[in-house]
Amino acid sequence: MISVTRLNGKNFVVNSELIEIVESTPDTVITLITGKKIIVLESIDEIVEKTVKYRKKISLLPNIEKIQRNEV
C-alpha cells in the first residue's frame, strides 16, 4: 500500500499491486487494473518511488545492497 494525496489535500492509501498505469495529463492520474482512475497530487516519479519502496519493504524487489554483495 502507498500513501497518496487527493487534489483536495486528503491522504489515502492505494494498493500499489493494482496500479496498471500512471500518467501526467498534467494532473497525475493513477489507473487501476479495475479501470478506476484516481487523480493525485504526487508526481509520476513520486508514485514510482513509493511503489519501489513498498515492494522492497515486502520483499517483492531485491534489495540493491544485497545484489551488489551477491547475496540474492
Residue, then its C-alpha position, 0 to 999 in steps of 0.5 A: m500500500i502507498s500513501v497518496t494525496r487527493l487534489n483536495g489535500k486528503n491522504f489515502v492509501v492505494n494498493s500499489e499491486l493494482i496500479e496498471i498505469v500512471e500518467s501526467t495529463p498534467d494532473t497525475v492520474i493513477t489507473l487501476i487494473t479495475g479501470k478506476k482512475i484516481i487523480v493525485l497530487e504526487s508526481i509520476d516519479e513520486i508514485v514510482e518511488k513509493t511503489v519501489k519502496y513498498r515492494k522492497k519493504i515486502s520483499l517483492l524487489p531485491n534489495i540493491e545492497k544485497i545484489q551488489r554483495n551477491e547475496v540474492 
